[in-house]
Amino acid sequence: MSSDFYSSSILPYAAIIIKICRAYTNTQEDFEDYYQEVCLQIWRSRENFRQEAEWSSWIYRLSLNVCLTLLKKKKNNGQHFASDALPDIAVEDSRAFTDESLNYLYAAIRQLSEVDRAVILLYLEEKSYQEIADIMGTNPNNIGVRITRIKERLKKLLDGKVN
């Protein structure tokens, strides 16, 4: 992967990738592995981008698919990934999660189903219901109902009313 491609096509969207990877991992080591795999898959799949959606939506969808695939592989095989060091920007951004309130929020988000995690992350990215529906392959009404339920569940999780 060239540094030009990383700088122009991945780095501007690193925050999206970091949030998705953080939502699907529990350790810094797993986070770094997932982040690298997402970046590698973006590079490998860049020719498949058909410009039917925004680049950011495509990156979100690809990142989500990579994380879900890695999560399934890890559950099935206990597979671990060897990784090289992450770029400094990714490491610095991931440190933002050392904030306790963010840790509580992400711990609660990690207790949601895989689909609900994806939906709430898009919602937190301030995507419209239509954009979320396009990415998730459903309709905006379904997203609205799901977001209401997710918020209620997160509130209970953060209030300590649900384990």
C-alpha positions as CSV (number, residue, x, y, z in Angstrom):
1,M,0.0,0.0,0.0
2,S,1.5,3.3,-1.0
3,S,1.7,6.1,1.6
4,D,-0.1,8.4,-0.9
5,F,-3.1,6.1,-1.0
6,Y,-3.1,5.8,2.8
7,S,-2.8,9.6,3.2
8,S,-5.4,10.5,0.7
9,S,-7.9,7.7,0.9
10,I,-7.7,6.2,4.3
11,L,-6.3,8.7,6.7
12,P,-9.2,11.2,6.3
13,Y,-11.5,8.4,7.4
14,A,-9.4,7.0,10.1
15,A,-11.8,8.2,12.8
16,I,-14.6,6.1,11.3
17,I,-12.3,3.0,11.1
18,I,-11.1,3.5,14.7
19,K,-14.6,3.8,16.1
20,I,-15.7,0.6,14.3
21,C,-12.6,-1.3,15.3
22,R,-12.9,-0.1,18.9
23,A,-16.6,-1.2,19.1
24,Y,-15.7,-4.7,18.0
25,T,-12.5,-5.3,20.1
26,N,-11.7,-5.5,23.7
27,T,-8.0,-5.1,23.8
28,Q,-5.5,-2.7,22.2
29,E,-3.8,-5.6,20.5
30,D,-7.0,-6.7,18.8
31,F,-7.8,-3.1,18.0
32,E,-4.5,-2.7,16.2
33,D,-4.9,-6.0,14.3
34,Y,-8.5,-5.1,13.2
35,Y,-7.4,-1.6,12.1
36,Q,-4.6,-2.9,10.0
37,E,-6.8,-5.5,8.4
38,V,-9.4,-2.9,7.6
39,C,-6.8,-0.7,5.9
40,L,-5.4,-3.6,4.0
41,Q,-8.8,-4.6,2.8
42,I,-9.6,-1.0,1.7
43,W,-6.4,-1.0,-0.3
44,R,-7.1,-4.5,-1.8
45,S,-10.7,-3.6,-2.6
46,R,-10.3,-0.1,-3.9
47,E,-10.8,-1.2,-7.5
48,N,-14.2,-2.6,-6.5
49,F,-15.5,0.8,-5.4
50,R,-18.3,1.6,-7.9
51,Q,-19.0,5.2,-6.8
52,E,-22.6,4.3,-6.2
53,A,-22.2,5.6,-2.6
54,E,-19.9,8.1,-0.9
55,W,-16.4,6.9,-0.3
56,S,-17.0,7.3,3.4
57,S,-20.1,5.1,3.3
58,W,-18.1,2.4,1.3
59,I,-15.3,2.6,3.9
60,Y,-17.8,2.3,6.7
61,R,-19.4,-0.8,5.1
62,L,-16.1,-2.4,4.3
63,S,-14.8,-1.7,7.8
64,L,-17.9,-3.2,9.4
65,N,-17.7,-6.3,7.2
66,V,-14.0,-6.8,8.0
67,C,-14.6,-6.5,11.7
68,L,-17.5,-8.8,11.7
69,T,-15.5,-11.4,9.6
70,L,-12.6,-11.2,12.0
71,L,-14.9,-11.4,15.0
72,K,-16.4,-14.6,13.6
73,K,-13.0,-16.1,12.8
74,K,-11.8,-15.3,16.3
75,K,-14.9,-16.9,17.8
76,N,-14.6,-20.0,15.7
77,N,-10.9,-20.6,15.8
78,G,-9.5,-18.4,18.5
79,Q,-7.4,-17.0,15.7
80,H,-4.9,-14.2,16.4
81,F,-3.4,-12.0,13.9
82,A,0.3,-10.9,13.7
83,S,0.7,-7.3,13.1
84,D,3.3,-4.7,12.4
85,A,3.2,-1.3,14.2
86,L,0.3,1.0,13.4
87,P,0.8,4.4,12.0
88,D,1.3,7.0,14.7
89,I,-2.0,8.7,13.9
90,A,-4.0,5.6,14.5
91,V,-2.3,4.9,17.8
92,E,-2.8,8.6,18.9
93,D,-6.5,8.5,18.0
94,S,-7.1,5.2,19.8
95,R,-5.8,6.8,23.0
96,A,-8.8,9.0,23.0
97,F,-10.6,6.0,24.4
98,T,-8.6,6.2,27.6
99,D,-11.3,8.7,28.6
100,E,-13.4,6.9,31.3
101,S,-16.8,8.1,30.0
102,L,-15.9,6.8,26.5
103,N,-14.8,3.5,28.0
104,Y,-18.2,3.2,29.7
105,L,-20.0,4.0,26.5
106,Y,-17.9,1.6,24.3
107,A,-18.2,-1.1,27.0
108,A,-22.0,-0.7,26.7
109,I,-21.9,-0.6,23.0
110,R,-19.9,-3.8,22.9
111,Q,-22.8,-5.5,24.8
112,L,-25.2,-4.8,21.9
113,S,-25.7,-7.2,19.1
114,E,-23.3,-6.9,16.1
115,V,-25.9,-5.2,14.0
116,D,-27.0,-2.8,16.7
117,R,-23.4,-1.8,17.3
118,A,-23.1,-0.9,13.6
119,V,-26.3,1.1,13.7
120,I,-25.4,3.1,16.8
121,L,-22.0,3.8,15.5
122,L,-23.4,5.3,12.3
123,Y,-25.9,7.2,14.4
124,L,-23.1,8.6,16.5
125,E,-21.4,9.6,13.3
126,E,-24.5,11.8,12.7
127,K,-25.5,9.8,9.6
128,S,-29.1,10.3,8.5
129,Y,-31.6,7.5,8.9
130,Q,-31.5,7.2,5.1
131,E,-27.7,6.9,5.0
132,I,-27.7,4.3,7.8
133,A,-30.5,2.4,5.9
134,D,-28.4,2.4,2.7
135,I,-25.4,1.1,4.5
136,M,-27.2,-1.5,6.4
137,G,-29.5,-2.6,3.5
138,T,-32.8,-1.8,5.2
139,N,-35.3,1.1,5.3
140,P,-35.2,4.4,7.3
141,N,-38.3,3.5,9.3
142,N,-36.7,0.3,10.6
143,I,-33.5,2.3,11.5
144,G,-35.6,4.8,13.4
145,V,-37.3,2.1,15.5
146,R,-34.0,0.3,16.0
147,I,-32.2,3.4,17.2
148,T,-34.9,4.2,19.7
149,R,-34.6,0.7,21.1
150,I,-30.8,0.8,21.1
151,K,-30.8,4.1,23.0
152,E,-33.2,2.6,25.7
153,R,-30.9,-0.4,26.0
154,L,-27.8,1.7,26.2
155,K,-29.4,3.9,28.9
156,K,-30.2,0.8,31.0
157,L,-26.7,-0.6,30.4
158,L,-25.1,2.7,31.5
159,D,-27.4,3.0,34.5
160,G,-26.3,-0.5,35.5
161,K,-29.8,-1.9,35.2
162,V,-28.8,-4.6,32.6
163,N,-25.8,-6.9,32.7
